[in-house]
């Protein structure tokens, strides 16, 4: 016999890197399958030159395929005409003469070969000032319009899950996760992000929705799964791709009470970029000097690697390095030969073949191996790089991020005015909590009280349970 979605809870963990969705039927939580057994969907949206929208892993694949080896050609575009005279009358005929005008062009900024625009990590853009739009070819899109297609793809996955469960009707409700503080929030940023998320959710068909702090959702799921353990004071640590969030709460027969929340813009993506900078930049020419031709002749100076750094780290825009003004200095370093020529050949190949995304994927896999191994090898065959680090060397490379983690943990306890000894259990969710130095920092504060709980799906499950509970009264 079929059921109705009205009696189910739906949760959406819309993440910076990946999104997860869940359905709760009052008994069990069902994690949505987005195809081929994949229980997460990359939070990616690709618009091609014809404004055809693609989302998820397909969006990432299209971006990579369209940009490998592609030369960027920036040109000026006409903005309009400007008069260079006021016009006058011909003294012989008495007829008015046309005023002279020139066509006004923009600065070189339009990539004529651009096959499409990729938006990945759009969650961190939601805090932008009011009125912000993103240019795509000759149109401008509001930030909500960039997020909505990803939520529509998530809704399709939920619909397929409901069909599998023999549930009738279209899902029009959900509880959607949000961080304690969005990335790049600044003054008023959280409010702007929340407003945009409400609009995007409604546009995607979730007309009845609420937003819920992600670490609170993880707490809800943990208490639901451990009802037999009784009460206590607990701390959830949600360390995901873009943000780090904490929730202190009490739970038991007397109910669920949030004592405090805290969050910062630190996530697995930031650690990946830190490893890229620390381990690979020296192998790509950072800190190397060479001879460059200038108006004063050949000058010995340090290669200006800083011009490349940020675009290499932010791979969706790294294709912009494929311009002559970036490539010519690299070619000069390669032609100069010597012991460092191979580094610049790597840098040249990285840019020409648009390898930044693949390199960061290699780094992510390398990082995750330290959750279970004492040493790991970073193997990047595309650039002929092989590096092996033990845990001590790995810890040194990510030390700045671990220091930020400790500071945020201390601030959470300070804001809640609770001593570490008063906390009964610490619940870890999010892939970055598996890093050995994160776990060591927690064990140091809460010895013997740290545990994992459904690391990648806990937030979505808790959101679905929350949705079920809020709707239970309305539908009997």
ChimeraX attribute file (.defattr): number of C-alpha atoms within 10 A of each C-alpha:
attribute: neighborCount
match mode: 1-to-1
recipient: residues
	/A:1	4
	/A:2	9
	/A:3	14
	/A:4	13
	/A:5	21
	/A:6	19
	/A:7	19
	/A:8	23
	/A:9	28
	/A:10	32
	/A:11	33
	/A:12	28
	/A:13	29
	/A:14	26
	/A:15	24
	/A:16	23
	/A:17	20
	/A:18	21
	/A:19	23
	/A:20	27
	/A:21	30
	/A:22	28
	/A:23	29
	/A:24	24
	/A:25	17
	/A:26	14
	/A:27	7
	/A:28	10
	/A:29	18
	/A:30	18
	/A:31	23
	/A:32	27
	/A:33	19
	/A:34	20
	/A:35	11
	/A:36	6
	/A:37	8
	/A:38	11
	/A:39	18
	/A:40	23
	/A:41	24
	/A:42	21
	/A:43	28
	/A:44	25
	/A:45	25
	/A:46	25
	/A:47	21
	/A:48	19
	/A:49	15
	/A:50	9
	/A:51	13
	/A:52	9
	/A:53	17
	/A:54	20
	/A:55	25
	/A:56	22
	/A:57	16
	/A:58	14
	/A:59	22
	/A:60	22
	/A:61	13
	/A:62	18
	/A:63	23
	/A:64	20
	/A:65	11
	/A:66	15
	/A:67	20
	/A:68	15
	/A:69	17
	/A:70	19
	/A:71	19
	/A:72	19
	/A:73	16
	/A:74	16
	/A:75	14
	/A:76	14
	/A:77	15
	/A:78	11
	/A:79	10
	/A:80	11
	/A:81	12
	/A:82	12
	/A:83	13
	/A:84	10
	/A:85	10
	/A:86	10
	/A:87	12
	/A:88	12
	/A:89	11
	/A:90	10
	/A:91	8
	/A:92	6
	/A:93	7
	/A:94	9
	/A:95	10
	/A:96	11
	/A:97	11
	/A:98	12
	/A:99	12
	/A:100	12
	/A:101	13
	/A:102	10
	/A:103	11
	/A:104	14
	/A:105	13
	/A:106	12
	/A:107	11
	/A:108	11
	/A:109	11
	/A:110	16
	/A:111	15
	/A:112	13
	/A:113	13
	/A:114	19
	/A:115	17
	/A:116	19
	/A:117	20
	/A:118	24
	/A:119	21
	/A:120	24
	/A:121	21
	/A:122	19
	/A:123	22
	/A:124	18
	/A:125	22
	/A:126	28
	/A:127	25
	/A:128	18
	/A:129	15
	/A:130	13
	/A:131	7
	/A:132	14
	/A:133	16
	/A:134	13
	/A:135	11
	/A:136	16
	/A:137	18
	/A:138	7
	/A:139	9
	/A:140	12
	/A:141	12
	/A:142	15
	/A:143	23
	/A:144	21
	/A:145	17
	/A:146	25
	/A:147	28
	/A:148	21
	/A:149	23
	/A:150	26
	/A:151	23
	/A:152	18
	/A:153	18
	/A:154	27
	/A:155	23
	/A:156	15
	/A:157	21
	/A:158	24
	/A:159	19
	/A:160	17
	/A:161	20
	/A:162	22
	/A:163	14
	/A:164	9
	/A:165	15
	/A:166	14
	/A:167	20
	/A:168	14
	/A:169	13
	/A:170	17
	/A:171	22
	/A:172	17
	/A:173	22
	/A:174	29
	/A:175	27
	/A:176	28
	/A:177	25
	/A:178	23
	/A:179	28
	/A:180	22
	/A:181	22
	/A:182	26
	/A:183	24
	/A:184	15
	/A:185	20
	/A:186	12
	/A:187	10
	/A:188	12
	/A:189	20
	/A:190	21
	/A:191	15
	/A:192	17
	/A:193	25
	/A:194	16
	/A:195	14
	/A:196	21
	/A:197	24
	/A:198	18
	/A:199	17
	/A:200	23
	/A:201	27
	/A:202	17
	/A:203	17
	/A:204	19
	/A:205	18
	/A:206	22
	/A:207	16
	/A:208	13
	/A:209	18
	/A:210	19
	/A:211	18
	/A:212	22
	/A:213	19
	/A:214	28
	/A:215	32
	/A:216	31
	/A:217	28
	/A:218	30
	/A:219	31
	/A:220	22
	/A:221	24
	/A:222	21
	/A:223	20
	/A:224	13
	/A:225	12
	/A:226	11
	/A:227	12
	/A:228	9
	/A:229	10
	/A:230	11
	/A:231	17
	/A:232	13
	/A:233	18
	/A:234	21
	/A:235	27
	/A:236	27
	/A:237	28
	/A:238	30
	/A:239	26
	/A:240	24
	/A:241	22
	/A:242	23
	/A:243	24
	/A:244	29
	/A:245	28
	/A:246	29
	/A:247	28
	/A:248	24
	/A:249	21
	/A:250	19
	/A:251	20
	/A:252	16
	/A:253	8
	/A:254	9
	/A:255	8
	/A:256	14
	/A:257	13
	/A:258	15
	/A:259	16
	/A:260	17
	/A:261	22
	/A:262	21
	/A:263	23
	/A:264	21
	/A:265	19
	/A:266	21
	/A:267	25
	/A:268	24
	/A:269	21
	/A:270	17
	/A:271	23
	/A:272	23
	/A:273	19
	/A:274	18
	/A:275	20
	/A:276	21
	/A:277	18
	/A:278	14
	/A:279	16
	/A:280	17
	/A:281	17
	/A:282	14
	/A:283	19
	/A:284	21
	/A:285	23
	/A:286	19
	/A:287	13
	/A:288	17
	/A:289	14
	/A:290	18
	/A:291	16
	/A:292	16
	/A:293	11
	/A:294	8
	/A:295	6
	/A:296	6
	/A:297	8
	/A:298	11
	/A:299	12
	/A:300	10
	/A:301	11
	/A:302	14
	/A:303	18
	/A:304	14
	/A:305	16
	/A:306	10
	/A:307	11
	/A:308	16
	/A:309	15
	/A:310	14
	/A:311	17
	/A:312	27
	/A:313	21
	/A:314	15
	/A:315	18
	/A:316	20
	/A:317	16
	/A:318	21
	/A:319	26
	/A:320	20
	/A:321	21
	/A:322	20
	/A:323	16
	/A:324	13
	/A:325	9
	/A:326	15
	/A:327	15
	/A:328	12
	/A:329	18
	/A:330	22
	/A:331	16
	/A:332	16
	/A:333	23
	/A:334	19
	/A:335	12
	/A:336	14
	/A:337	12
	/A:338	10
	/A:339	7
	/A:340	17
	/A:341	19
	/A:342	17
	/A:343	22
	/A:344	23
	/A:345	19
	/A:346	20
	/A:347	22
	/A:348	22
	/A:349	15
	/A:350	25
	/A:351	26
	/A:352	20
	/A:353	17
	/A:354	28
	/A:355	23
	/A:356	22
	/A:357	19
	/A:358	15
	/A:359	23
	/A:360	21
	/A:361	14
	/A:362	17
	/A:363	22
	/A:364	19
	/A:365	15
	/A:366	21
	/A:367	21
	/A:368	17
	/A:369	16
	/A:370	21
	/A:371	18
	/A:372	11
	/A:373	11
	/A:374	13
	/A:375	16
	/A:376	19
	/A:377	17
	/A:378	19
	/A:379	17
	/A:380	16
	/A:381	10
	/A:382	13
	/A:383	18
	/A:384	9
	/A:385	12
	/A:386	10
	/A:387	12
	/A:388	12
	/A:389	16
	/A:390	13
	/A:391	16
	/A:392	11
	/A:393	12
	/A:394	20
	/A:395	18
	/A:396	11
	/A:397	19
	/A:398	18
	/A:399	15
	/A:400	12
	/A:401	19
	/A:402	19
	/A:403	14
	/A:404	15
	/A:405	21
	/A:406	15
	/A:407	11
	/A:408	19
	/A:409	20
	/A:410	14
	/A:411	14
	/A:412	21
	/A:413	20
	/A:414	11
	/A:415	12
	/A:416	15
	/A:417	11
	/A:418	15
	/A:419	11
	/A:420	14
	/A:421	9
	/A:422	11
	/A:423	19
	/A:424	16
	/A:425	17
	/A:426	23
	/A:427	23
	/A:428	26
	/A:429	26
	/A:430	25
	/A:431	17
	/A:432	25
	/A:433	23
	/A:434	21
	/A:435	18
	/A:436	19
	/A:437	23
	/A:438	19
	/A:439	16
	/A:440	14
	/A:441	16
	/A:442	22
	/A:443	15
	/A:444	12
	/A:445	17
	/A:446	17
	/A:447	14
	/A:448	12
	/A:449	14
	/A:450	20
	/A:451	14
	/A:452	16
	/A:453	19
	/A:454	15
	/A:455	19
	/A:456	19
	/A:457	22
	/A:458	28
	/A:459	35
	/A:460	32
	/A:461	32
	/A:462	35
	/A:463	35
	/A:464	32
	/A:465	28
	/A:466	25
	/A:467	25
	/A:468	23
	/A:469	16
	/A:470	13
	/A:471	16
	/A:472	15
	/A:473	8
	/A:474	9
	/A:475	8
	/A:476	6
